[in-house]
Amino acid sequence: MALQRGDVSARALDRYSRAWRRRWGRNMEVAFQVSRRLSEYDDATWDRRVALLRRLTPAQLAQGLQTNFTLGWALGLFARNPDLWRFAASRALRGLWRPGPL
């Protein structure tokens, strides 16, 4: 954007940065939090999480790995796996008591 216009001023780059964060920031933050949690897993936890992943369709897994988290994607997961609501709710409630960085 800024480079194509030949404007690499701080103001132009700031506009680009804000636009990028609006588009990708939420997904990047979710991906970071997922990565941080995965790094803490022990073997038993990995086994339980892999069992959950096996319930996803290949398309759902691919979309999740791309951090392309949309409402339609989430609804599809829960429609196919209603018991994932319990897992998601427990994680959401845990996050209320142990909030991560903003």
C-alpha positions as YAML, in Angstrom:
chain: A
units: angstrom
residues:
- id: 1
  name: MET
  ca: [0.00, 0.00, 0.00]
- id: 2
  name: ALA
  ca: [2.34, 2.73, 1.24]
- id: 3
  name: LEU
  ca: [5.26, 1.45, -0.80]
- id: 4
  name: GLN
  ca: [3.17, 1.25, -3.96]
- id: 5
  name: ARG
  ca: [2.22, 4.90, -3.49]
- id: 6
  name: GLY
  ca: [5.79, 5.87, -2.73]
- id: 7
  name: ASP
  ca: [4.77, 7.09, 0.72]
- id: 8
  name: VAL
  ca: [6.74, 5.38, 3.48]
- id: 9
  name: SER
  ca: [6.19, 8.08, 6.06]
- id: 10
  name: ALA
  ca: [5.39, 7.10, 9.65]
- id: 11
  name: ARG
  ca: [1.80, 8.19, 9.11]
- id: 12
  name: ALA
  ca: [1.32, 6.02, 6.01]
- id: 13
  name: LEU
  ca: [2.95, 3.03, 7.67]
- id: 14
  name: ASP
  ca: [0.81, 3.53, 10.77]
- id: 15
  name: ARG
  ca: [-2.33, 3.37, 8.60]
- id: 16
  name: TYR
  ca: [-1.06, 0.12, 7.09]
- id: 17
  name: SER
  ca: [-0.28, -1.28, 10.54]
- id: 18
  name: ARG
  ca: [-3.75, -0.44, 11.86]
- id: 19
  name: ALA
  ca: [-5.42, -1.96, 8.79]
- id: 20
  name: TRP
  ca: [-3.34, -5.11, 9.15]
- id: 21
  name: ARG
  ca: [-4.22, -5.45, 12.84]
- id: 22
  name: ARG
  ca: [-7.93, -4.96, 12.08]
- id: 23
  name: ARG
  ca: [-7.75, -7.72, 9.49]
- id: 24
  name: TRP
  ca: [-5.41, -10.22, 11.17]
- id: 25
  name: GLY
  ca: [-4.89, -9.16, 14.79]
- id: 26
  name: ARG
  ca: [-7.61, -11.27, 16.41]
- id: 27
  name: ASN
  ca: [-6.56, -14.42, 14.59]
- id: 28
  name: MET
  ca: [-2.90, -13.81, 15.41]
- id: 29
  name: GLU
  ca: [-3.72, -13.35, 19.10]
- id: 30
  name: VAL
  ca: [-5.79, -16.54, 19.16]
- id: 31
  name: ALA
  ca: [-3.00, -18.45, 17.38]
- id: 32
  name: PHE
  ca: [-0.47, -17.14, 19.90]
- id: 33
  name: GLN
  ca: [-2.64, -18.20, 22.85]
- id: 34
  name: VAL
  ca: [-3.21, -21.66, 21.32]
- id: 35
  name: SER
  ca: [0.52, -22.08, 20.72]
- id: 36
  name: ARG
  ca: [1.33, -21.00, 24.27]
- id: 37
  name: ARG
  ca: [-1.16, -23.51, 25.72]
- id: 38
  name: LEU
  ca: [0.02, -26.34, 23.45]
- id: 39
  name: SER
  ca: [3.58, -25.89, 24.65]
- id: 40
  name: GLU
  ca: [2.40, -26.67, 28.21]
- id: 41
  name: TYR
  ca: [0.72, -29.99, 27.38]
- id: 42
  name: ASP
  ca: [1.92, -33.23, 28.92]
- id: 43
  name: ASP
  ca: [1.47, -36.56, 27.11]
- id: 44
  name: ALA
  ca: [-1.94, -37.33, 28.61]
- id: 45
  name: THR
  ca: [-3.29, -33.91, 27.65]
- id: 46
  name: TRP
  ca: [-1.95, -34.33, 24.10]
- id: 47
  name: ASP
  ca: [-3.78, -37.66, 23.84]
- id: 48
  name: ARG
  ca: [-7.07, -36.07, 24.94]
- id: 49
  name: ARG
  ca: [-6.70, -33.11, 22.56]
- id: 50
  name: VAL
  ca: [-5.79, -35.31, 19.60]
- id: 51
  name: ALA
  ca: [-8.95, -37.31, 20.32]
- id: 52
  name: LEU
  ca: [-10.92, -34.05, 20.02]
- id: 53
  name: LEU
  ca: [-9.16, -33.15, 16.76]
- id: 54
  name: ARG
  ca: [-10.07, -36.51, 15.24]
- id: 55
  name: ARG
  ca: [-13.72, -35.45, 15.39]
- id: 56
  name: LEU
  ca: [-13.16, -32.58, 12.97]
- id: 57
  name: THR
  ca: [-13.60, -32.91, 9.25]
- id: 58
  name: PRO
  ca: [-10.44, -32.35, 7.20]
- id: 59
  name: ALA
  ca: [-11.83, -28.98, 6.07]
- id: 60
  name: GLN
  ca: [-12.57, -27.90, 9.65]
- id: 61
  name: LEU
  ca: [-9.09, -28.87, 10.80]
- id: 62
  name: ALA
  ca: [-7.46, -27.08, 7.86]
- id: 63
  name: GLN
  ca: [-9.44, -23.90, 8.53]
- id: 64
  name: GLY
  ca: [-8.50, -24.02, 12.20]
- id: 65
  name: LEU
  ca: [-4.81, -24.55, 11.42]
- id: 66
  name: GLN
  ca: [-4.99, -21.49, 9.19]
- id: 67
  name: THR
  ca: [-6.34, -19.53, 12.19]
- id: 68
  name: ASN
  ca: [-9.33, -18.65, 10.04]
- id: 69
  name: PHE
  ca: [-11.76, -18.57, 12.95]
- id: 70
  name: THR
  ca: [-15.20, -17.57, 11.75]
- id: 71
  name: LEU
  ca: [-18.62, -17.89, 13.31]
- id: 72
  name: GLY
  ca: [-19.63, -20.36, 10.59]
- id: 73
  name: TRP
  ca: [-16.57, -22.49, 11.32]
- id: 74
  name: ALA
  ca: [-17.31, -22.57, 15.06]
- id: 75
  name: LEU
  ca: [-21.00, -23.36, 14.52]
- id: 76
  name: GLY
  ca: [-20.03, -26.20, 12.19]
- id: 77
  name: LEU
  ca: [-17.71, -27.64, 14.83]
- id: 78
  name: PHE
  ca: [-20.39, -27.54, 17.50]
- id: 79
  name: ALA
  ca: [-23.11, -28.87, 15.20]
- id: 80
  name: ARG
  ca: [-20.95, -31.87, 14.35]
- id: 81
  name: ASN
  ca: [-19.68, -32.31, 17.93]
- id: 82
  name: PRO
  ca: [-22.19, -31.04, 20.50]
- id: 83
  name: ASP
  ca: [-20.01, -32.21, 23.41]
- id: 84
  name: LEU
  ca: [-17.37, -29.67, 22.33]
- id: 85
  name: TRP
  ca: [-19.63, -27.00, 23.86]
- id: 86
  name: ARG
  ca: [-18.67, -28.29, 27.32]
- id: 87
  name: PHE
  ca: [-14.98, -28.18, 26.47]
- id: 88
  name: ALA
  ca: [-15.23, -24.68, 24.97]
- id: 89
  name: ALA
  ca: [-17.31, -23.37, 27.87]
- id: 90
  name: SER
  ca: [-14.83, -24.69, 30.43]
- id: 91
  name: ARG
  ca: [-11.96, -22.99, 28.58]
- id: 92
  name: ALA
  ca: [-13.89, -19.73, 28.31]
- id: 93
  name: LEU
  ca: [-14.75, -19.76, 32.01]
- id: 94
  name: ARG
  ca: [-11.17, -20.58, 32.93]
- id: 95
  name: GLY
  ca: [-10.07, -17.59, 30.86]
- id: 96
  name: LEU
  ca: [-12.35, -15.33, 32.89]
- id: 97
  name: TRP
  ca: [-10.49, -16.30, 36.03]
- id: 98
  name: ARG
  ca: [-7.03, -16.35, 34.43]
- id: 99
  name: PRO
  ca: [-7.14, -13.72, 31.71]
- id: 100
  name: GLY
  ca: [-4.18, -13.52, 29.35]
- id: 101
  name: PRO
  ca: [-2.58, -10.43, 27.92]
- id: 102
  name: LEU
  ca: [-4.70, -8.19, 25.74]
...
